[in-house]
Amino acid sequence: MSPDSVTAGSVRSADELNAAIRALWSHPQVPLTDGQRAEYARLCAELRQVERGNVVEAA
């Protein structure tokens, strides 16, 4: 799964996604595992989609 693809039907808020991202980095001195890096990329992609959905087009 590419980092830009997000599971259909995902309805997490930006706050929930940010909290999940912060939780992955709770110990910044410890490097992330491959699985954690994949999760981080997925969360960031989902957050980008949520943020784009919150943008209102200017008139």
PDB file of N, CA, C and O in Angstrom:
ATOM      1  N   MET A   1       0.845  -1.169   0.000  1.00  0.00           N
ATOM      2  CA  MET A   1       0.000   0.000   0.000  1.00  0.00           C
ATOM      3  C   MET A   1       0.890   1.232   0.000  1.00  0.00           C
ATOM      4  O   MET A   1       1.820   1.328   0.801  1.00  0.00           O
ATOM      5  N   SER A   2       0.609   2.181  -0.900  1.00  0.00           N
ATOM      6  CA  SER A   2       1.437   3.376  -0.959  1.00  0.00           C
ATOM      7  C   SER A   2       1.045   4.313   0.168  1.00  0.00           C
ATOM      8  O   SER A   2      -0.084   4.253   0.656  1.00  0.00           O
ATOM      9  N   PRO A   3       1.968   5.188   0.596  1.00  0.00           N
ATOM     10  CA  PRO A   3       1.652   6.115   1.678  1.00  0.00           C
ATOM     11  C   PRO A   3       0.518   7.072   1.320  1.00  0.00           C
ATOM     12  O   PRO A   3      -0.122   7.628   2.212  1.00  0.00           O
ATOM     13  N   ASP A   4       0.259   7.273   0.012  1.00  0.00           N
ATOM     14  CA  ASP A   4      -0.794   8.191  -0.393  1.00  0.00           C
ATOM     15  C   ASP A   4      -2.160   7.537  -0.459  1.00  0.00           C
ATOM     16  O   ASP A   4      -3.168   8.228  -0.605  1.00  0.00           O
ATOM     17  N   SER A   5      -2.212   6.217  -0.354  1.00  0.00           N
ATOM     18  CA  SER A   5      -3.520   5.578  -0.375  1.00  0.00           C
ATOM     19  C   SER A   5      -4.015   5.423   1.054  1.00  0.00           C
ATOM     20  O   SER A   5      -3.273   5.022   1.951  1.00  0.00           O
ATOM     21  N   VAL A   6      -5.271   5.747   1.239  1.00  0.00           N
ATOM     22  CA  VAL A   6      -5.862   5.713   2.561  1.00  0.00           C
ATOM     23  C   VAL A   6      -7.077   4.820   2.513  1.00  0.00           C
ATOM     24  O   VAL A   6      -7.825   4.826   1.535  1.00  0.00           O
ATOM     25  N   THR A   7      -7.273   4.060   3.558  1.00  0.00           N
ATOM     26  CA  THR A   7      -8.403   3.147   3.627  1.00  0.00           C
ATOM     27  C   THR A   7      -9.710   3.912   3.474  1.00  0.00           C
ATOM     28  O   THR A   7      -9.943   4.905   4.164  1.00  0.00           O
ATOM     29  N   ALA A   8     -10.556   3.446   2.569  1.00  0.00           N
ATOM     30  CA  ALA A   8     -11.851   4.084   2.360  1.00  0.00           C
ATOM     31  C   ALA A   8     -12.672   3.985   3.642  1.00  0.00           C
ATOM     32  O   ALA A   8     -12.619   2.979   4.350  1.00  0.00           O
ATOM     33  N   GLY A   9     -13.424   5.034   3.929  1.00  0.00           N
ATOM     34  CA  GLY A   9     -14.279   5.023   5.097  1.00  0.00           C
ATOM     35  C   GLY A   9     -13.595   5.473   6.371  1.00  0.00           C
ATOM     36  O   GLY A   9     -14.225   5.531   7.427  1.00  0.00           O
ATOM     37  N   SER A  10     -12.312   5.794   6.286  1.00  0.00           N
ATOM     38  CA  SER A  10     -11.598   6.264   7.467  1.00  0.00           C
ATOM     39  C   SER A  10     -12.160   7.621   7.868  1.00  0.00           C
ATOM     40  O   SER A  10     -12.269   8.521   7.036  1.00  0.00           O
ATOM     41  N   VAL A  11     -12.519   7.769   9.142  1.00  0.00           N
ATOM     42  CA  VAL A  11     -13.174   8.988   9.584  1.00  0.00           C
ATOM     43  C   VAL A  11     -12.520   9.516  10.851  1.00  0.00           C
ATOM     44  O   VAL A  11     -13.210   9.983  11.756  1.00  0.00           O
ATOM     45  N   ARG A  12     -11.220   9.447  10.923  1.00  0.00           N
ATOM     46  CA  ARG A  12     -10.545   9.993  12.100  1.00  0.00           C
ATOM     47  C   ARG A  12     -10.338  11.483  11.911  1.00  0.00           C
ATOM     48  O   ARG A  12     -10.137  11.959  10.794  1.00  0.00           O
ATOM     49  N   SER A  13     -10.388  12.198  12.995  1.00  0.00           N
ATOM     50  CA  SER A  13     -10.172  13.646  12.940  1.00  0.00           C
ATOM     51  C   SER A  13      -8.673  13.941  12.889  1.00  0.00           C
ATOM     52  O   SER A  13      -7.839  13.081  13.171  1.00  0.00           O
ATOM     53  N   ALA A  14      -8.360  15.177  12.523  1.00  0.00           N
ATOM     54  CA  ALA A  14      -6.969  15.608  12.504  1.00  0.00           C
ATOM     55  C   ALA A  14      -6.354  15.481  13.902  1.00  0.00           C
ATOM     56  O   ALA A  14      -5.186  15.113  14.033  1.00  0.00           O
ATOM     57  N   ASP A  15      -7.131  15.784  14.941  1.00  0.00           N
ATOM     58  CA  ASP A  15      -6.623  15.670  16.318  1.00  0.00           C
ATOM     59  C   ASP A  15      -6.275  14.221  16.656  1.00  0.00           C
ATOM     60  O   ASP A  15      -5.247  13.958  17.279  1.00  0.00           O
ATOM     61  N   GLU A  16      -7.125  13.287  16.247  1.00  0.00           N
ATOM     62  CA  GLU A  16      -6.862  11.867  16.512  1.00  0.00           C
ATOM     63  C   GLU A  16      -5.620  11.395  15.758  1.00  0.00           C
ATOM     64  O   GLU A  16      -4.798  10.656  16.298  1.00  0.00           O
ATOM     65  N   LEU A  17      -5.494  11.829  14.511  1.00  0.00           N
ATOM     66  CA  LEU A  17      -4.329  11.436  13.714  1.00  0.00           C
ATOM     67  C   LEU A  17      -3.049  12.038  14.283  1.00  0.00           C
ATOM     68  O   LEU A  17      -2.023  11.362  14.355  1.00  0.00           O
ATOM     69  N   ASN A  18      -3.106  13.306  14.686  1.00  0.00           N
ATOM     70  CA  ASN A  18      -1.933  13.938  15.296  1.00  0.00           C
ATOM     71  C   ASN A  18      -1.532  13.225  16.579  1.00  0.00           C
ATOM     72  O   ASN A  18      -0.342  13.050  16.844  1.00  0.00           O
ATOM     73  N   ALA A  19      -2.507  12.814  17.374  1.00  0.00           N
ATOM     74  CA  ALA A  19      -2.203  12.090  18.611  1.00  0.00           C
ATOM     75  C   ALA A  19      -1.527  10.759  18.303  1.00  0.00           C
ATOM     76  O   ALA A  19      -0.588  10.367  18.996  1.00  0.00           O
ATOM     77  N   ALA A  20      -1.990  10.065  17.279  1.00  0.00           N
ATOM     78  CA  ALA A  20      -1.377   8.788  16.895  1.00  0.00           C
ATOM     79  C   ALA A  20       0.046   9.002  16.398  1.00  0.00           C
ATOM     80  O   ALA A  20       0.936   8.208  16.701  1.00  0.00           O
ATOM     81  N   ILE A  21       0.263  10.065  15.639  1.00  0.00           N
ATOM     82  CA  ILE A  21       1.614  10.386  15.147  1.00  0.00           C
ATOM     83  C   ILE A  21       2.533  10.720  16.319  1.00  0.00           C
ATOM     84  O   ILE A  21       3.662  10.234  16.383  1.00  0.00           O
ATOM     85  N   ARG A  22       2.052  11.545  17.242  1.00  0.00           N
ATOM     86  CA  ARG A  22       2.870  11.891  18.426  1.00  0.00           C
ATOM     87  C   ARG A  22       3.199  10.653  19.248  1.00  0.00           C
ATOM     88  O   ARG A  22       4.302  10.540  19.783  1.00  0.00           O
ATOM     89  N   ALA A  23       2.257   9.727  19.352  1.00  0.00           N
ATOM     90  CA  ALA A  23       2.490   8.507  20.129  1.00  0.00           C
ATOM     91  C   ALA A  23       3.630   7.680  19.523  1.00  0.00           C
ATOM     92  O   ALA A  23       4.406   7.065  20.254  1.00  0.00           O
ATOM     93  N   LEU A  24       3.731   7.666  18.197  1.00  0.00           N
ATOM     94  CA  LEU A  24       4.828   6.934  17.557  1.00  0.00           C
ATOM     95  C   LEU A  24       6.180   7.547  17.916  1.00  0.00           C
ATOM     96  O   LEU A  24       7.178   6.834  18.023  1.00  0.00           O
ATOM     97  N   TRP A  25       6.217   8.852  18.101  1.00  0.00           N
ATOM     98  CA  TRP A  25       7.456   9.567  18.376  1.00  0.00           C
ATOM     99  C   TRP A  25       7.621   9.865  19.862  1.00  0.00           C
ATOM    100  O   TRP A  25       8.323  10.811  20.219  1.00  0.00           O
ATOM    101  N   SER A  26       6.996   9.086  20.730  1.00  0.00           N
ATOM    102  CA  SER A  26       7.054   9.375  22.167  1.00  0.00           C
ATOM    103  C   SER A  26       8.463   9.283  22.736  1.00  0.00           C
ATOM    104  O   SER A  26       8.748   9.883  23.773  1.00  0.00           O
ATOM    105  N   HIS A  27       9.343   8.546  22.080  1.00  0.00           N
ATOM    106  CA  HIS A  27      10.744   8.435  22.504  1.00  0.00           C
ATOM    107  C   HIS A  27      11.630   8.791  21.319  1.00  0.00           C
ATOM    108  O   HIS A  27      12.149   7.900  20.648  1.00  0.00           O
ATOM    109  N   PRO A  28      11.812  10.098  21.050  1.00  0.00           N
ATOM    110  CA  PRO A  28      12.512  10.521  19.839  1.00  0.00           C
ATOM    111  C   PRO A  28      13.954  10.021  19.722  1.00  0.00           C
ATOM    112  O   PRO A  28      14.497   9.965  18.619  1.00  0.00           O
ATOM    113  N   GLN A  29      14.571   9.662  20.828  1.00  0.00           N
ATOM    114  CA  GLN A  29      15.942   9.180  20.767  1.00  0.00           C
ATOM    115  C   GLN A  29      16.020   7.721  20.300  1.00  0.00           C
ATOM    116  O   GLN A  29      17.105   7.233  19.985  1.00  0.00           O
ATOM    117  N   VAL A  30      14.878   7.022  20.253  1.00  0.00           N
ATOM    118  CA  VAL A  30      14.832   5.623  19.817  1.00  0.00           C
ATOM    119  C   VAL A  30      14.326   5.594  18.380  1.00  0.00           C
ATOM    120  O   VAL A  30      13.221   6.067  18.115  1.00  0.00           O
ATOM    121  N   PRO A  31      15.109   5.048  17.438  1.00  0.00           N
ATOM    122  CA  PRO A  31      14.674   5.007  16.043  1.00  0.00           C
ATOM    123  C   PRO A  31      13.405   4.163  15.869  1.00  0.00           C
ATOM    124  O   PRO A  31      13.183   3.190  16.590  1.00  0.00           O
ATOM    125  N   LEU A  32      12.588   4.557  14.904  1.00  0.00           N
ATOM    126  CA  LEU A  32      11.380   3.804  14.601  1.00  0.00           C
ATOM    127  C   LEU A  32      11.730   2.506  13.879  1.00  0.00           C
ATOM    128  O   LEU A  32      12.698   2.441  13.121  1.00  0.00           O
ATOM    129  N   THR A  33      10.935   1.488  14.125  1.00  0.00           N
ATOM    130  CA  THR A  33      11.100   0.229  13.405  1.00  0.00           C
ATOM    131  C   THR A  33      10.531   0.409  11.995  1.00  0.00           C
ATOM    132  O   THR A  33       9.883   1.414  11.704  1.00  0.00           O
ATOM    133  N   ASP A  34      10.777  -0.564  11.131  1.00  0.00           N
ATOM    134  CA  ASP A  34      10.219  -0.498   9.778  1.00  0.00           C
ATOM    135  C   ASP A  34       8.692  -0.421   9.826  1.00  0.00           C
ATOM    136  O   ASP A  34       8.083   0.335   9.069  1.00  0.00           O
ATOM    137  N   GLY A  35       8.080  -1.196  10.708  1.00  0.00           N
ATOM    138  CA  GLY A  35       6.627  -1.181  10.849  1.00  0.00           C
ATOM    139  C   GLY A  35       6.112   0.161  11.330  1.00  0.00           C
ATOM    140  O   GLY A  35       5.078   0.640  10.861  1.00  0.00           O
ATOM    141  N   GLN A  36       6.831   0.772  12.266  1.00  0.00           N
ATOM    142  CA  GLN A  36       6.429   2.083  12.772  1.00  0.00           C
ATOM    143  C   GLN A  36       6.584   3.156  11.700  1.00  0.00           C
ATOM    144  O   GLN A  36       5.757   4.064  11.605  1.00  0.00           O
ATOM    145  N   ARG A  37       7.639   3.055  10.895  1.00  0.00           N
ATOM    146  CA  ARG A  37       7.811   4.014   9.795  1.00  0.00           C
ATOM    147  C   ARG A  37       6.685   3.880   8.785  1.00  0.00           C
ATOM    148  O   ARG A  37       6.202   4.886   8.266  1.00  0.00           O
ATOM    149  N   ALA A  38       6.257   2.658   8.497  1.00  0.00           N
ATOM    150  CA  ALA A  38       5.144   2.434   7.578  1.00  0.00           C
ATOM    151  C   ALA A  38       3.855   3.016   8.154  1.00  0.00           C
ATOM    152  O   ALA A  38       3.072   3.634   7.432  1.00  0.00           O
ATOM    153  N   GLU A  39       3.636   2.818   9.450  1.00  0.00           N
ATOM    154  CA  GLU A  39       2.454   3.365  10.118  1.00  0.00           C
ATOM    155  C   GLU A  39       2.493   4.885  10.093  1.00  0.00           C
ATOM    156  O   GLU A  39       1.470   5.527   9.859  1.00  0.00           O
ATOM    157  N   TYR A  40       3.668   5.469  10.332  1.00  0.00           N
ATOM    158  CA  TYR A  40       3.831   6.919  10.297  1.00  0.00           C
ATOM    159  C   TYR A  40       3.470   7.464   8.913  1.00  0.00           C
ATOM    160  O   TYR A  40       2.754   8.459   8.806  1.00  0.00           O
ATOM    161  N   ALA A  41       3.958   6.819   7.862  1.00  0.00           N
ATOM    162  CA  ALA A  41       3.659   7.254   6.496  1.00  0.00           C
ATOM    163  C   ALA A  41       2.157   7.164   6.219  1.00  0.00           C
ATOM    164  O   ALA A  41       1.583   8.054   5.591  1.00  0.00           O
ATOM    165  N   ARG A  42       1.526   6.090   6.689  1.00  0.00           N
ATOM    166  CA  ARG A  42       0.082   5.915   6.483  1.00  0.00           C
ATOM    167  C   ARG A  42      -0.709   6.996   7.230  1.00  0.00           C
ATOM    168  O   ARG A  42      -1.651   7.575   6.688  1.00  0.00           O
ATOM    169  N   LEU A  43      -0.315   7.257   8.475  1.00  0.00           N
ATOM    170  CA  LEU A  43      -0.992   8.291   9.262  1.00  0.00           C
ATOM    171  C   LEU A  43      -0.832   9.673   8.624  1.00  0.00           C
ATOM    172  O   LEU A  43      -1.781  10.456   8.588  1.00  0.00           O
ATOM    173  N   CYS A  44       0.353   9.967   8.129  1.00  0.00           N
ATOM    174  CA  CYS A  44       0.587  11.261   7.477  1.00  0.00           C
ATOM    175  C   CYS A  44      -0.259  11.398   6.214  1.00  0.00           C
ATOM    176  O   CYS A  44      -0.806  12.468   5.948  1.00  0.00           O
ATOM    177  N   ALA A  45      -0.371  10.328   5.438  1.00  0.00           N
ATOM    178  CA  ALA A  45      -1.201  10.356   4.231  1.00  0.00           C
ATOM    179  C   ALA A  45      -2.669  10.578   4.596  1.00  0.00           C
ATOM    180  O   ALA A  45      -3.373  11.343   3.937  1.00  0.00           O
ATOM    181  N   GLU A  46      -3.119   9.905   5.648  1.00  0.00           N
ATOM    182  CA  GLU A  46      -4.502  10.066   6.088  1.00  0.00           C
ATOM    183  C   GLU A  46      -4.734  11.498   6.583  1.00  0.00           C
ATOM    184  O   GLU A  46      -5.778  12.089   6.307  1.00  0.00           O
ATOM    185  N   LEU A  47      -3.773  12.045   7.304  1.00  0.00           N
ATOM    186  CA  LEU A  47      -3.879  13.409   7.804  1.00  0.00           C
ATOM    187  C   LEU A  47      -3.951  14.405   6.645  1.00  0.00           C
ATOM    188  O   LEU A  47      -4.742  15.348   6.688  1.00  0.00           O
ATOM    189  N   ARG A  48      -3.130  14.202   5.610  1.00  0.00           N
ATOM    190  CA  ARG A  48      -3.181  15.082   4.436  1.00  0.00           C
ATOM    191  C   ARG A  48      -4.572  15.070   3.811  1.00  0.00           C
ATOM    192  O   ARG A  48      -5.092  16.116   3.422  1.00  0.00           O
ATOM    193  N   GLN A  49      -5.167  13.895   3.719  1.00  0.00           N
ATOM    194  CA  GLN A  49      -6.508  13.803   3.137  1.00  0.00           C
ATOM    195  C   GLN A  49      -7.537  14.520   4.003  1.00  0.00           C
ATOM    196  O   GLN A  49      -8.408  15.218   3.486  1.00  0.00           O
ATOM    197  N   VAL A  50      -7.440  14.350   5.314  1.00  0.00           N
ATOM    198  CA  VAL A  50      -8.373  15.020   6.223  1.00  0.00           C
ATOM    199  C   VAL A  50      -8.202  16.526   6.095  1.00  0.00           C
ATOM    200  O   VAL A  50      -9.188  17.261   6.031  1.00  0.00           O
ATOM    201  N   GLU A  51      -6.956  16.988   6.058  1.00  0.00           N
ATOM    202  CA  GLU A  51      -6.704  18.424   5.959  1.00  0.00           C
ATOM    203  C   GLU A  51      -7.227  18.976   4.638  1.00  0.00           C
ATOM    204  O   GLU A  51      -7.792  20.069   4.618  1.00  0.00           O
ATOM    205  N   ARG A  52      -7.054  18.253   3.535  1.00  0.00           N
ATOM    206  CA  ARG A  52      -7.576  18.695   2.248  1.00  0.00           C
ATOM    207  C   ARG A  52      -9.099  18.782   2.270  1.00  0.00           C
ATOM    208  O   ARG A  52      -9.690  19.670   1.656  1.00  0.00           O
ATOM    209  N   GLY A  53      -9.725  17.854   2.980  1.00  0.00           N
ATOM    210  CA  GLY A  53     -11.180  17.853   3.073  1.00  0.00           C
ATOM    211  C   GLY A  53     -11.707  19.023   3.868  1.00  0.00           C
ATOM    212  O   GLY A  53     -12.872  19.393   3.724  1.00  0.00           O
ATOM    213  N   ASN A  54     -10.862  19.621   4.717  1.00  0.00           N
ATOM    214  CA  ASN A  54     -11.287  20.757   5.541  1.00  0.00           C
ATOM    215  C   ASN A  54     -11.064  22.099   4.849  1.00  0.00           C
ATOM    216  O   ASN A  54     -11.424  23.142   5.395  1.00  0.00           O
ATOM    217  N   VAL A  55     -10.474  22.083   3.654  1.00  0.00           N
ATOM    218  CA  VAL A  55     -10.201  23.312   2.944  1.00  0.00           C
ATOM    219  C   VAL A  55     -11.439  23.719   2.157  1.00  0.00           C
ATOM    220  O   VAL A  55     -12.006  22.920   1.411  1.00  0.00           O
ATOM    221  N   VAL A  56     -11.844  24.952   2.328  1.00  0.00           N
ATOM    222  CA  VAL A  56     -13.005  25.481   1.596  1.00  0.00           C
ATOM    223  C   VAL A  56     -12.466  26.328   0.457  1.00  0.00           C
ATOM    224  O   VAL A  56     -11.620  27.198   0.661  1.00  0.00           O
ATOM    225  N   GLU A  57     -12.970  26.064  -0.760  1.00  0.00           N
ATOM    226  CA  GLU A  57     -12.511  26.812  -1.910  1.00  0.00           C
ATOM    227  C   GLU A  57     -12.953  28.270  -1.821  1.00  0.00           C
ATOM    228  O   GLU A  57     -14.091  28.568  -1.458  1.00  0.00           O
ATOM    229  N   ALA A  58     -12.039  29.165  -2.155  1.00  0.00           N
ATOM    230  CA  ALA A  58     -12.365  30.593  -2.159  1.00  0.00           C
ATOM    231  C   ALA A  58     -13.264  30.893  -3.356  1.00  0.00           C
ATOM    232  O   ALA A  58     -13.179  30.236  -4.393  1.00  0.00           O
ATOM    233  N   ALA A  59     -14.116  31.884  -3.194  1.00  0.00           N
ATOM    234  CA  ALA A  59     -15.048  32.260  -4.280  1.00  0.00           C
ATOM    235  C   ALA A  59     -14.337  33.012  -5.371  1.00  0.00           C
ATOM    236  O   ALA A  59     -14.960  33.404  -6.357  1.00  0.00           O
TER     237      ALA A  59
END
